[in-house]
Amino acid sequence: MQPPRPALLLQAPREGLEVPPPLTLGLGLLGLGVVLVAFGWRRRARSFLRDLLLIVGLALPLLGGAILWNSLLPAGTRGHDSVRLVLILVTSALSIFAVSRIVVTSIRWWGSRSEPVRSSQRTLERVARVLVLVLGLLIVLDVLKVPISPLLTTLGIGSLAVALALQDTLANFFAGLYIAADRPLREGDYIKLGSGEEGVVLGVGWRSTRLRTPEETIVIVPNAKLAQTSITNFDLLDRKLVVSVRVPVAYGQDPERVRRILGTVAGSAAGKVAGLVAHPAPSVDFEPGFGDLGLEFTISAHVESVEHVSAVKTELRLRAAEGLRAEGIELLRSGHP
């Protein structure tokens, strides 16, 4: 009796299913890659899809070339090693190009949603391209069995020297990246720094931030200083602010009557004075109350933005003084703000 035959691991292909020869497969991949590159190149707007089409379109001809290389130049034939070296170099160049495109597209996508990143977008793109190129070249040298330890040592020493020479510049650059990521301020915000500078943010660059002060001058603040100081942002949540105007009158007046007159004056100014909000309406409080020299009242009102604070306070003081004089109420003459 014969022993049973072992199961076959490989079975012959069925009739009608033919595997294309390597030459046909390689040429087909070359043609498909050319079509994808042409299609992706026609999409002018940069996007992840366009980059993907271009990368795949460039990778397919490379794969087809590798198949043709194995088919036409088997191992041991003349020119085999030379073509292999060319394929390695082309593959490395394509990988560097692909990673660089993806990183740059990511930075542009981020910049379209972040004003600080948009202001330093070109700098970030250049830095990303250089880093990808340097890392790619190091990987290529390592694949080609070229010693890179001396090169890494040289680059390390050179980078340390450059970092020491450009310490302030690098500090401003990385502070700009921190501001872009944390977003404590935006273009158009009115801010006040702990060091005293205040104004509207005109832009955040890779080295400095520009402010337009109320005096219509431009103040340039290094990003490193901006990252280390306290920032009061008047527009981060809501541009509306509450201002307070203190009105002192002499003793001997009826506090309720004074409060009613000031309320009428402030209410009539709401909606008429530029920047003074009508809703919620201004309010008058008998606060802080009894002072050393007289009665003290406080008018509280909402303004649209910090740019209107000074003008609104001035207008409320003028109207309050005029309204009290018209009613025969005496203001404090001196010795009080």
DOZA-902960 format. One record per atom (N, C-alpha, C, O): residue in three letters; x negated, z, y. Coordinates in steps of 0.02 Angstrom, whole numbers, plus 50000, padded with zeros to 5 digits. Example, Ala and Ser with C-alpha at 12.3 -4.5 7.8 and 13.67 -1.06 7.14 Angstrom:
// residues 2
ALA493405039049716ALA493855039049775ALA493405039049835ALA492885042349834SER493585035449888SER493165035749947SER493555039450002SER493305040250057
This chain:
// residues 337
MET499575000049940MET500005000050000MET499565000050062MET499105004050068GLN499704995350109GLN499284994750168GLN499484999950221GLN500075001350230PRO498965002750256PRO499125007650309PRO499495004250367PRO499404998250378PRO499905008050403PRO500275005050459PRO499785002950515PRO499275006150527ARG499954997450547ARG499524994850602ARG499624999150665ARG500175001250680PRO499065000450700PRO499135004250763PRO499525000250815PRO499514994150816ALA499875004050858ALA500255000650911ALA499774997150959ALA499244999750975LEU499974991350980LEU499554987451026LEU499624990351096LEU500174991451121LEU499054991451127LEU499054993951196LEU499204988551246LEU499534989751297LEU498984982551233LEU499084976951278LEU499484971751242LEU499344970151184GLN499984969151274GLN500394964051244GLN500304957551281GLN500164957451341ALA500374952151245ALA500294945551276ALA500854944451327ALA501414946851316PRO500724941151381PRO501244939951430PRO501794935551401PRO501674931251359ARG502404936851424ARG502964932851400ARG502904925651424ARG502554924151472GLU503264921451389GLU503264914451409GLU503624913751476GLU504124917051488GLY503364909451518GLY503664908351584GLY503364912651638GLY503474911251697LEU502984917951620LEU502664922251670LEU501914920651670LEU501554922551624GLU501704917151721GLU501004915151725GLU500674918851783GLU500924918951839VAL500114921851768VAL499724925151821VAL499334919851858VAL498964916051827PRO499394919551925PRO499024914451962PRO498274915451955PRO498044921151953PRO497914910151952PRO497184910751947PRO496904913852010PRO497214913652063PRO496314916852005PRO496014920152063PRO495954915552124PRO496044917752180LEU495784909252112LEU495704904652168LEU496354903852206LEU496364903952268THR496904902952170THR497554902152203THR497764908552238THR498024908352294LEU497654914252206LEU497834920752237LEU497434921952300LEU497714924152351GLY496794920552297GLY496374921552357GLY496584917152414GLY496634919552471LEU496714910752400LEU496934906252454LEU497624908152480LEU497754907552540GLY498064910552436GLY498724912752459GLY498674918752506GLY499034918952556LEU498254923552490LEU498154929252535LEU497864927152602LEU498054929752654LEU497404922352600LEU497124919852662LEU497664916752706LEU497694918052766GLY498094912652676GLY498634909452714GLY499134914452741GLY499344914052799LEU499324919352699LEU499804924452722LEU499514928552779LEU499874930352825GLY498874930152775GLY498564933852829GLY498564930052895GLY498684933052947VAL498434923552891VAL498444919552953VAL499144919452983VAL499214919853044VAL499664919052942VAL500354919052967VAL500514925653001VAL500814925653055LEU500324931252969LEU500464937852999LEU500094938853065LEU500374941653112VAL499474936653068VAL499094937253130VAL499424933153185VAL499484935453242ALA499634927053169ALA499954922853220ALA500614925853243ALA500764925653303PHE500994928653197PHE501634931753215PHE501534937953257PHE501884939053307GLY501044942153237GLY500914948153276GLY500624946753344GLY500764950353392TRP500234941453350TRP499914939753413TRP500434937453464TRP500334938153525ARG500994934553439ARG501514932153485ARG501894937853517ARG502204936953569ARG501884943653486ARG502214949553516ARG501754952553569ARG501274956153553ARG501894950953632ARG501434952753686ARG501444960253700ARG500924963253714ALA502024963353695ALA502064970553709ALA501724974453653ALA501874973553594ARG501264978753673ARG500904982653624ARG501364987853593ARG501734991253628SER501334988453527SER501734993353491SER501394994553424SER500934990953404PHE501634999753389PHE501355001253323PHE501504995553274PHE501094994153230LEU502084992353281LEU502254986853236LEU501784980953246LEU501564977853198ARG501644979353309ARG501184973853323ARG500494975353295ARG500174970953264ASP500254981353306ASP499594983153279ASP499584982953203ASP499094980953173LEU500144985153173LEU500184985053099LEU500154977953072LEU499824976553023LEU500524973453105LEU500514966453084LEU499814963453090LEU499584959853045LEU499484964953146LEU498814962253155LEU498324965053104LEU497904961453077ILE498374971453091ILE497904974553043ILE498014971852973ILE497544970152938VAL498654971652952VAL498804968952886VAL498614961552882VAL498344959252831GLY498744957952936GLY498564950852937GLY497824949652933GLY497604944552906LEU497424954252958LEU496694953652952LEU496444956252885LEU495924954052860ALA496814961052857ALA496584963952793ALA496714959252734ALA496324958952687LEU497274955552737LEU497434950952682LEU496914945552672LEU496704944452615PRO496684942052725PRO496144937152714PRO495504940452687PRO495144937352648LEU495384946652707LEU494794950152681LEU494874951452606LEU494394950552567LEU495474953452585LEU495594954452514LEU495554947852476LEU495274947452421GLY495834942652507GLY495784936052475GLY495064933752469GLY494874930752419GLY494664935152521GLY493954933252517GLY493594937052463GLY493154934252430ALA493774943452453ALA493454947352399ALA493634944452330ALA493204944252285ILE494264942252322ILE494464939252258ILE494094932752246ILE493854931352191LEU494044928652298LEU493674922352291LEU492944923752277LEU492624920052240TRP492674928952308TRP491974930652296TRP491844932352224TRP491364930052194ASN492274936552195ASN492204938352125ASN492314932452078ASN492024932152024SER492734927752100SER492874922052057SER492334916752060SER492134914052009LEU492094915252120LEU491614909752128LEU490894912052121LEU490464908152102LEU490764918452137LEU490084920952134LEU490064927252090LEU490064932752117PRO490064926552024PRO490034932451981PRO489384936251991PRO488904933652020ALA489374942451968ALA488784946551975ALA488184943251941ALA488244940651885GLY487624943351975GLY487014940351948GLY486874933351974GLY486324930851966THR487364930152005THR487264923452031THR486934923852100THR486944929052133ARG486664918352120ARG486314918052184ARG486824918652241ARG487344915352240GLY486664922752289GLY487104923752346GLY487624929252337GLY487994930752384HIS487664932252278HIS488154937452265HIS488064943452311HIS488534945852342ASP487444945852316ASP487304951652357ASP487404950252432ASP487634954452470SER487224944152452SER487304942452523SER488034942452543SER488214944952596VAL488464939552501VAL489184939452517VAL489464946452515VAL489904948152555ARG489214950552470ARG489444957552467ARG489274961152532ARG489694964952558LEU488674960052558LEU488484963152621LEU488934960852678LEU489134964752720VAL489094954352678VAL489524951752731VAL490224954852726VAL490514956652777LEU490474955552665LEU491134958552656LEU491134965852679LEU491624968152710ILE490604969452666ILE490564976452688ILE490574976852765ILE490924980952794LEU490184972552796LEU490154972552869LEU490824970652899LEU491044973652948VAL491144965552871VAL491784963352897VAL492314968752887VAL492724970052931THR492304971952828THR492774977352814THR492674983152863THR493154986052888SER492054984852877SER491914990352924SER492144988552994SER492444992653028ALA492014982253014ALA492224980153081ALA492984980453087ALA493254982553138LEU493334978153034LEU494064978353034LEU494314985553036LEU494804986953071SER494004990053000SER494224997052999SER494125000153068SER494565003753092ILE493554998853099ILE493435001553167ILE493944998853216ILE494225002453257PHE494084992253210PHE494574989153255PHE495264992153244PHE495624993553292ALA495454993153180ALA496124995753165ALA496205002853192ALA496705004353224VAL495725007253179VAL495775014153203VAL495785014353279VAL496155018253309SER495365010253310SER495345010053383SER496005007853412SER496245010753461ARG496315002753383ARG496965000353407ARG497505005753400ARG497905006753445ILE497505009053343ILE498015014153332ILE497925019953381ILE498415022453408VAL497305022053392VAL497185027653438VAL497365025653510VAL497685029553545VAL497175019653531VAL497335017453599VAL498085016753608VAL498355018653660THR498435013953558THR499165013353563THR499485020253566THR499975021053602SER499225025053530SER499485031853533SER499395034953602SER499845038253628ILE498805033753632ILE498685036353699ILE499155033153749ILE499415036553794ARG499285026653743ARG499745023253789ARG500455025653779ARG500835026353827TRP500645026953716TRP501315029653704TRP501375036553735TRP501895038153765TRP500855040653728TRP500855047253759TRP500875046753835TRP501235050553868GLY500485041953862GLY500475041153934GLY501145038853963GLY501305040554020SER501535035153925SER502195032953949SER502685038853955SER503205038153987ARG502515044553925ARG502955050353927ARG502655056253964ARG502965061453970SER502045055453988SER501705061054022SER501325058354082SER500875054154074GLU501515060654141GLU501185058254202GLU500445060154205GLU500035055954224PRO500255066454188PRO499535068054190PRO499125063654143PRO498575061654161VAL499395062054083VAL499025057754037VAL498995050654065VAL498485047254058ARG499535048454098ARG499535041654126ARG499015040954180ARG498705035654187SER498905046254220SER498415045754273SER497705045354248SER497275042454281SER497565048054189SER496895047654160SER496885043454096SER496455044454053GLN497355038854091GLN497435034954029GLN496835030554015GLN496595030253958ARG496585027154066ARG496015022754055ARG495395026554031ARG495035024253987THR495285032354061THR494715036354040THR494785038553967THR494305038253928LEU495375040753948LEU495495042853879LEU495405036953831LEU495135037853776GLU495625031053851GLU495545025253807GLU494815023553797GLU494595022053741ARG494425023753851ARG493705022253844ARG493365027353799ARG492965025553756VAL493515033753810VAL493205038953768VAL493395038053695VAL492975038753651ALA494035036453682ALA494255035553613ALA493905029653581ALA493695030053523ARG493835024053617ARG493505018153589ARG492775019753573ARG492515017653520VAL492435023253617VAL491735024853606VAL491655029453545VAL491215028353503LEU492075034553540LEU492035039153483LEU492165035553417LEU491815036653368VAL492675031353416VAL492835027653354VAL492265022953336VAL492085022353277LEU491965019653386LEU491415015053372LEU490805018653345LEU490495016453297VAL490635024353375VAL490045028153353VAL490155030753281VAL489715030153239LEU490735033653268LEU490875036153201LEU490885030453150LEU490635031253094GLY491175024853169GLY491185019153124GLY490495016553107GLY490355014953050LEU490055016153157LEU489375013753145LEU488995018653100LEU488605016553057LEU489105025053110LEU488765029953067LEU488995029252994LEU488595029752948ILE489635028052985ILE489895027152917ILE489615020752885ILE489445020752826VAL489565015452925VAL489285009152899VAL488555010052878VAL488355007652825LEU488165013452920LEU487465014552903LEU487405018752839LEU486965017552798ASP487855023652832ASP487825027652771ASP488015023552709ASP487705024452656VAL488505019052715VAL488685014752658VAL488115010052640VAL488005008652581LEU487755007752690LEU487195003152678LEU486555006852657LEU486025003852652LYS486615013352645LYS486045017452623LYS485495017952675LYS484905018752658VAL485685017552738VAL485205018452792VAL485195025852811VAL485725028652825PRO484615029052812PRO484585036252829PRO484845037352900PRO484605034352948ILE485325041752906ILE485615043052972ILE485445050152996ILE485645051953052SER485095053952957SER484935060752979SER484515060753043SER484665064553089PRO483975056653047PRO483595056453110PRO484025054253169PRO483955056753225LEU484485049453155LEU484915047053209LEU485395052653232LEU485505053453292LEU485665056453184LEU486115061853203LEU485745067253243LEU486015070153290THR485125068553223THR484725073453260THR484605071153331THR484655074953379THR484435064753338THR484315061953405THR484945062153447THR484925063953506LEU485515060253416LEU486145060453453LEU486325067553473LEU486585068653527GLY486195072453429GLY486345079353445GLY485955081853504GLY486225085153549ILE485305080353504ILE484875082553560ILE485085078953624ILE485125082053677GLY485215072453618GLY485425068653678GLY486095071053705GLY486185071553766SER486555072653660SER487205075153683SER487145081853718SER487485083153767LEU486695086153692LEU486585092653724LEU486295091753794LEU486495095253840ALA485825087153801ALA485525085953867ALA486045083253916ALA486075085353973VAL486455078553892VAL486975075653935VAL487495080953954VAL487725081254011ALA487675085253905ALA488165090453920ALA487905095453972ALA488285097654016LEU487265097153969LEU486985101654019LEU486945098454087LEU487065101654138ALA486785091854089ALA486725088354153ALA487415087254185ALA487475087354246LEU487925086254143LEU488595084854168LEU489075090654155LEU489655089554139GLN488825096654161GLN489225102454144GLN489855102954185GLN490395103954159ASP489785102254252ASP490365102754296ASP490855096954284ASP491455097954284THR490575090954275THR491005085154264THR491405085954199THR492005084554197LEU491065088054146LEU491415089054083LEU491925094654088LEU492465094254058ALA491765099954126ALA492245105354134ALA492875102854169ALA493435104654149ASN492795098654220ASN493375095854254ASN493765091154208ASN494375091054209PHE493395087354167PHE493725082554122PHE494155086154070PHE494735084454060PHE493865091254037PHE494245094853986PHE494795099054017PHE495315100253986ALA494695101454078ALA495235104954113ALA495805100154128ALA496395102054125GLY495645093854145GLY496165088754154GLY496555087454091GLY497165086554094LEU496205087454033LEU496565086653969LEU497015092653956LEU497565091853930TYR496775098653973TYR497185104653964TYR497815104254008TYR498365105853985ILE497735102054070ILE498315101454115ILE498795096254088ILE499405097054092ALA498525090754061ALA498955085454033ALA499345088053973ALA499925086053964ALA499045092353933ALA499385094753873ALA499875100453890ALA500425100553864ASP499675105053934ASP500085110853949ASP500625109254001ASP501155112354001ARG500485104554046ARG500945102254098ARG501215107954141ARG501825108854146PRO500775111854173PRO501025116954219PRO501255113954285PRO501585117354324LEU501105107654297LEU501325104254358LEU501415096854343LEU501145094254295ARG501805093554386ARG501935086454379ARG501855083154447ARG501855086554499GLU501795076654447GLU501755073054509GLU502405073954548GLU502955073054521GLY502345075754611GLY502925077054653GLY503115084354659GLY503535086154701ASP502825088754617ASP502975095954621ASP502635099054681ASP502085097054701TYR502965103954710TYR502655107854764TYR502375114154732TYR502735118054702ILE501725115154739ILE501395120854708ILE500995124854760ILE500835122354814LYS500855131054742LYS500415135354782LYS499925138554735LYS500115141654685LEU499285137954751LEU498755140654709LEU498585147854729LEU498725149954785GLY498295151354682GLY498085158154696GLY497555158554750GLY497475163754783SER497175153154759SER496655152954811SER496935151254880SER496555151354929GLY497585149754885GLY497895148754950GLY498115141554963GLY498555140555006GLU497835136654929GLU498045129754942GLU498755128654917GLU498955131254865GLU499135124654954GLU499805123054934GLU499975116054959GLU499685113555007GLY500455112954924GLY500665106254943GLY500995102654885GLY501105105454832VAL501155096254897VAL501475091954847VAL500935088654805VAL500455086054832VAL501025088654740VAL500545085654695VAL500615078054699VAL501145075254685LEU500075074754719LEU500075067454722LEU499845064254657LEU500055058654641GLY499435067654620GLY499195064954557GLY498675069454525GLY498315073054560VAL498635069154459VAL498145072954421VAL497675067954388VAL497875064254343GLY497055067754411GLY496555063154383GLY496135066654330GLY496255072354312TRP495635062954305TRP495215065754253TRP494715070754281TRP494435074754243ARG494595070854348ARG494125075454378ARG494455080354426ARG494245086154430SER494975078254461SER495255082454513SER496005081054520SER496275076254493THR496335085554558THR497045084954573THR497125084554649THR496805088354685ARG497545080054672ARG497635078954744ARG498295082054767ARG498825081054736LEU498255085854822LEU498845089054852LEU498945086554922LEU498455085654959ARG499575085554942ARG499735084055012ARG500035090355043ARG500565092555023THR499685093255091THR499875099555121THR500445098555171THR500575092855191PRO500775103955192PRO501285103255245PRO501025100455310PRO501405097555349GLU500375101055322GLU500065098155382GLU499895090855374GLU499555087955417GLU500135087755318GLU500015080655303GLU499275079055295GLU499045073755316THR498905083555266THR498215082255247THR498165082355171THR498585085055136ILE497635079255146ILE497535078655074ILE496995083655053ILE496445083655080VAL497165087955005VAL496695092754977VAL496535090654906VAL496995089554866ILE495895090054891ILE495675088154823ILE495415094454788ILE494925097354810VAL495755096354734VAL495575102454698VAL495275100454631VAL495605096954592PRO494665102654615PRO494385101254548PRO494825104054493PRO495095109554500ASN494885100354439ASN495315102554384ASN495075109154354ASN495495113154331ALA494415110354352ALA494165116654325ALA494415122554366ALA494595127754338LYS494415121854431LYS494675127254474LYS495425127954465LYS495685133554465LEU495775122354457LEU496505122554448LEU496695126054384LEU497195129654381ALA496285125054331ALA496445128054266ALA496295135554265ALA496565139154222GLN495885138054312GLN495685145054311GLN496075149354360GLN496025155454357THR496465146354404THR496825150154454THR497565150554436THR497805146754394SER497915155154468SER498645155654458SER498995150254498SER498795148654554ILE499535147454470ILE499895141954501ILE500625144054508ILE500955145954459THR500875143654569THR501585144654581THR501915137854590THR501795134454640ASN502325135954542ASN502655129354544ASN503375130454566ASN503775133454531PHE503535127954626PHE504205128854653PHE504715123954624PHE505315124854635ASP504485118954588ASP504935113754563ASP504955113254488ASP505255108554461LEU504645117954452LEU504615117254380LEU505305118054347LEU505455114454299LEU505715122654372LEU506385123554345LEU506915120554390LEU507305116354368ASP506925122554453ASP507435120154499ASP507115119754568ASP506755124354589ARG507245114354604ARG506945113554670ARG507255118054722ARG506955119254775LYS507855120654710LYS508185124854759LYS507845131654764LYS507645134554713LEU507795134054825LEU507475140554838LEU507945144854881LEU508405142254913VAL507825151354881VAL508195156054923VAL507715158554977VAL507175161054963VAL507925157755040VAL507525160155096VAL507885166055128VAL508495166655125SER507495170355159SER507765176255191SER507515176555264SER506925175555277VAL507975177955309VAL507815178555381VAL508045185455404VAL508635187055399ARG507575189355429ARG507745196155452ARG507925195955526ARG507575192955566VAL508495199155543VAL508735199255612VAL508805206655634VAL509245210055609PRO508385209055680PRO508445216055704PRO508845216255770PRO508745212055814VAL509285221155776VAL509655222255838VAL509565229455859VAL509365233755819ALA509705230755922ALA509605237555949ALA510135242355922ALA510685240255904TYR509955248555921TYR510435253755901TYR511015253955951TYR510945251956009GLY511585256355928GLY512165256755971GLY512675251255957GLY513225251355985GLN512505246455914GLN512965241055897GLN513345242855834GLN513125246755792ASP513945239755828ASP514345240655768ASP514055236355711ASP514055230255716PRO513795239455657PRO513475235555604PRO513945230455573PRO513725224855558GLU514575232255562GLU515035227555531GLU515165221455576GLU515215215855552ARG515215222655641ARG515315217155688ARG514715212555689ARG514775206455690VAL514115215555690VAL513505211455689VAL513475207355625VAL513305201455626ARG513635210455569ARG513615206955505ARG514115201155504ARG513955195855477ARG514705202155534ARG515215196955535ARG514985191055579ARG515095185255562ILE514675192655635ILE514445187255680ILE513895183255646ILE513895177055649LEU513425186655615LEU512875183055581LEU513145178855523LEU512895173355511GLY513655181455488GLY513955177555434GLY514275171255459GLY514235165955428THR514615171755517THR514925165755547THR514405160655568THR514485154655558VAL513855163155598VAL513325158655621VAL513005155155561VAL512905149055563ALA512835158955509ALA512515155955451ALA512985151155415ALA512775145855392GLY513625152955410GLY514095148555376GLY514205142055413GLY514285136855382SER514205142255480SER514285136055519SER513665131555514SER513715125455523ALA513085134555500ALA512475130555494ALA512415127155426ALA512085122055420ALA512745129955374ALA512705127155306ALA512995120155305ALA513555119055329GLY512625115555277GLY512845108655272GLY512695104555333GLY512735098355331LYS512525107855389LYS512365104255451LYS511605104055464LYS511345099155491VAL511265109355446VAL510545109555453VAL510225106055393VAL510415107355336ALA509755101755406ALA509425097955352ALA509085102555302ALA508665106655321GLY509285101955239GLY508985105955187GLY509355112355171GLY509225115455119LEU509835114455213LEU510215120555202LEU510815118955159LEU511235114955178VAL510855122255100VAL511385120755052VAL512025124455071VAL512005130255090ALA512595120955065ALA513245124055082ALA513515128155024ALA513865133155035HIS513355126254963HIS513595129854904HIS512995131354858HIS512655126754836PRO512865137654845PRO513215143654869PRO513105144854943PRO512575143154971ALA513595147854974ALA513585148855047ALA513075154355065ALA512935158755024PRO512805154155126PRO512345159455149PRO512705166155151PRO513315166555159SER512315171455143SER512585178255144SER512195182555193SER511615181055208VAL512515187855217VAL512195192555264VAL512255199555235VAL512795201655215ASP511695203155233ASP511685209955207ASP511385214655260ASP510945212855298PHE511655220755260PHE511385225955304PHE510775229055270PHE510795234755247GLU510245225055267GLU509645226655229GLU509035224255269GLU509035218455289PRO508525228255281PRO508405234855251PRO508795240555283PRO508745246255261GLY509195238955336GLY509645244155362GLY509385247455425GLY509275244055475PHE509275253955423PHE509075257755482PHE508315257655488PHE507965260755448GLY508085254155539GLY507365253755550GLY507135258755601GLY507535262755626ASP506495258655617ASP506215263455665ASP506465261955735ASP506535266455776LEU506595255455750LEU506785253455817LEU507485250955824LEU507735250155880GLY507825249555768GLY508505246955773GLY508795245555705GLY508515247455653LEU509365242155706LEU509705240055644LEU509415233455620LEU509285228955660GLU509325232955556GLU509015226855528GLU509475223655477GLU509725227055431PHE509605217055486PHE510035213155442PHE509615207455412PHE509105205455439THR509845205055355THR509495199555321THR509985194055304THR510495195155271ILE509825187955327ILE510215181955309ILE509875178655250ILE509275176955253SER510235177655196SER509975174255136SER510335167655128SER510955167355131ALA509955162255116ALA510245155555110ALA509845151555060ALA509255152755049HIS510165146655028HIS509845142154981HIS509635135755017HIS510015132855056VAL509025133455002VAL508775127155030VAL508625122354973VAL508515124454916GLU508625115954989GLU508555110854938GLU507865110854906GLU507795109854846SER507345111854946SER506665111654920SER506215115554967SER506415117455022VAL505605116654944VAL505145120754983VAL504945117355048VAL504735120655095GLU505005110755051GLU504825107155113GLU505285109055171GLU505095108155229HIS505895111455156HIS506375113055209HIS506365120455230HIS506735122355275VAL505955124455198VAL505975131755210VAL505835133355283VAL506215137055314SER505295130755309SER505095132555378SER505615130255428SER505795134055474ALA505865124155422ALA506365121655469ALA507015125555465ALA507325126955517VAL507235127255405VAL507865130955397VAL507795137955427VAL508255140255461LYS507245141355414LYS507145148055443LYS507165147755519LYS507475151955551THR506825142855548THR506815142255621THR507515141155648THR507705144255698GLU507895136755617GLU508565135155642GLU509025141255635GLU509435142455679LEU508965144955580LEU509385150855572LEU509215156155625LEU509665159455651ARG508575157055640ARG508385161955692ARG508675159955760ARG508935164255796LEU508615153655777LEU508875151255842LEU509625152255847LEU509885154555898ARG509975150355794ARG510705150855796ARG510935158255796ARG511425160055828ALA510555162455759ALA510735169555759ALA510635172655828ALA511065176355851ALA510085171055861ALA509955173755928ALA510485171255977ALA510725175056019GLU510655164855972GLU511155162156018GLU511845165356006GLU512195167056054GLY512025166055942GLY512685168955927GLY512735176255948GLY513265178355972LEU512215180255939LEU512225187255958LEU512245188056034LEU512605192256060ARG511855183956070ARG511875184356143ARG512555182556170ARG512795185556218ALA512885177556138ALA513545175556161ALA514055181256152ALA514555181456188GLU513945185656105GLU514395191356093GLU514165197656128GLU514465202956120GLY513625197156168GLY513395202856206GLY513015207956165GLY512985213756185ILE512725205856110ILE512345210456067ILE511605209656083ILE511335204156084GLU511295215356095GLU510595215256116GLU510125215156056GLU510205219156009LEU509645210556058LEU509115210356007LEU508555215056025LEU508495217056083LEU508145216755978LEU507555220855992LEU507085216856037LEU506965210956026ARG506815220356087ARG506395216856136ARG505685216056111ARG505385210756120SER505385221256079SER504685220856058SER504565226056003SER505005230055987GLY503955225855976GLY503765230755927GLY504055229355858GLY504015233655814HIS504335223255847HIS504625221555782HIS504545214055771HIS504595210255819PRO504415211855710PRO504335204855696PRO504975201055709PRO505005194955700
